[in-house]
């Protein structure tokens, strides 16, 4: 009897839910549903510095909004839990020691200083980068003694040092790697926490995942993962690496050039079925050639072997067009329900209304005063463009400041509140020799398109992080090409 298909999505809770996560989740979901198998959600939170419960909650919410519900996971349980890696530490420790005992892994005692020197030497020589195996030859008894004495160390995987390492990808067939180009990967960090590579392989095996469907950026790690399966004596799953979503210039999709958070698209008025439709088109062509279809249609027609390897360009214009087609197919009553569910829901309106309450004279004034709360993009007229330039700075210099503000301050905020926004903006001013009044008005115009608005920090809090992020980037692009 064939093993039931089990797929998984394993995001790290280190930021906003990414469209790339939704894309990979969709293809895993489709295979599991088509085969009558299970779709698993696992949270890979071994990055203790960056992982947060707020980010985890946003992942749950985004996938639920898209309709990609899972059979097993941290919130619903299941027979292979726990489903958070931070709750599986003992499992990783046991398996890491198994590898050391069998000689497939070894303790590495190299200091940070030695590794920095090695990297500098390799850079100067313009040769191969990576660990040089310095601790690999240490006698096992000596290594055990040093570990028992409490000497700081990591655990590294002992990779083959000669010949070719051949791995198999479902879409690409056999892929070869020169062994000497692959270093001995760290499996357990000096704090005792596993790296992605060790935890990922152990979890996929113990959770009986049959198909590992993930982004092609992980192909370079495949030899290490296959080596781990061999070291443990486990049969590997089917590996399938999906083509990366790309910007128009073919670079990997990034927040510097596109909105990439699922939260942005939800807040900007995109329908979940349109998002799934578009993401499916990024890697699969329906047999009948149609571009508009439902999730159920996609699941029925899906064939993992038929995924295209072309570099799919994430085209916001085409997504918007496709979203419009889905909207026009809604009945008026269903459209009303969607509007009330998202932009015109009581919850959102009760956040906007207090900001307008004391500033309008008629009910009709509400719409003109608050319109920027209900659109995805804002337009900047000539007066707004002029006022958006920071005093004693050129437009391109202001654009650079906006980008720095995002990358150094706003992007890092997970608790998106008026208080945290104000703290971030004031700290940014202090660190960059700016007076608050010099920055606040340009930011106000960037995120609203106008100079007269409700209080800036409250306005940004209600607009949401993703809308503010996208508008600041759009404003920076406008200023970048603007003449002084």
Phi, psi and omega in degrees: 000129182291146179290139178296141179292130176228122178241168181210157166239134188228071181284156173264130182277067186240016180173199179286152180295123189270146177298332176296324176295317178298319180299310179293321179299319181301315183289324174294317179299314184299316180295315181298315182291321180296324184266002182069028181262205182240143176248122188247139171253122177238135179262118182262087188249040179282347175279091189293331182286326188254340183286138180220153177292330178296318179293320178300316180298322179293325176297312178304311185296318182295316181292323175296317179300321179286343181089017180263074183279148186249156182272330180222146180173179183300327185269340182246351179077198182146169187283353184243019183287177000292159183253010169250130182296330180296343180261008185240021187304317183297324179298315181292320180299315180300315183287327177296319179293329175299318180293319178296316182297327182273355180085006179273353176214163183209153176287140176240123185256009183300136179281164176300323180297316179296318181295323177295319178295318178300315180297319179296319179296318180293323178294318180294324181279350181054040180249206181291137174264149176136168182295142186264008178073022186305319185267000185293331184269001179295133179304139185299325179292319178295318179299319179296320179297316182293323177294316181296331179281355177090014180293134182298137181198165170241171174249128180246149175279132178274099181276155173303148184252351182223159175082195181253141173255118184252125179237165182238130174244138185303322185271336187249351184076213181282133179237129184255144177229138175286124185302322184291348179269358183245119183275174181280102186296139171290129179257322179231126181283169184296340178273003178091353181276144180284156170276171178307316188299312181292309184297320182299312182293315180299314182295317180299321179289309184293332177271004175058041176289126183267332183227118175263103181251114186211178183287152185293347178297344180270359179300321181296338178270350185301319178302322179293319181291317178296322177298322178294317177301316180295320181298322179278346184078029182256148173283129181285158175282179171283128178258133178220117184254115183285148176296143181290144168290138186231155170286172181300332180273012179075001174287159178301136182304135183213158182292347178285341184235346182212153166291130185237356180269135174303327180300324179298311185294324176295314182291331181276002173094022175274147179275143180299323180291330176289320177299313180295318177304312183292317180296324176298321179294340180294339182223001187211139176250128178297143182305327181269003174082357182288150181259341181251123182200166182267169176299319179297319177299317181296314180300318182295320185273345191297136171225118185300323181293342183266004178298134182279142180267001178297151180284099184290129179268124179281100187257105182298327179296315180291321177300317180297317178300315181293322177298320177299321178296318179293321179297317183291343177273352176283147172287158178305320181292323178289322177298318178299318179298318180295317179298317179292329181289328184247269189290329183249023176287155181303321184299314182287318180298325179287347171275325182281318187304316180299334180282341181253342191309313185273004189239003181242149181257333177228163177299325181295332179300333183304320186288321179286327183284330188244013188302330183290348175283346190240015178234162178277311180248156173240154178256149180245118176280179184301319181295320180294319179298320180294314182288342182282346179280125180295138183305136180064021173236154174276165175305314178297325177294321177295320178301317179296321179295319177301316181295320178295320179302317178295308189288326184265341187230297191288323181300332185278349184282121173260324176274083187281093181226164179302322182293315182290327178293315180298316180299317181295317181293318180292320178295322179295317178301314182296320183285341185240022174055047178237143172276142181308317182294338178285329183264323191297318180294314175302320178294319178303314181291322180299320186268347181237338183085004182213162182271331182258110181215174169298173181311136189303309188292322176294321179297314180295323179297317181288320178301323181098155185299316187291320177295315179298317180300313183293319181292324177294322177292321177295319177297319178298321179292322177298316182288329184301325183257007184271138180283147181293000000 
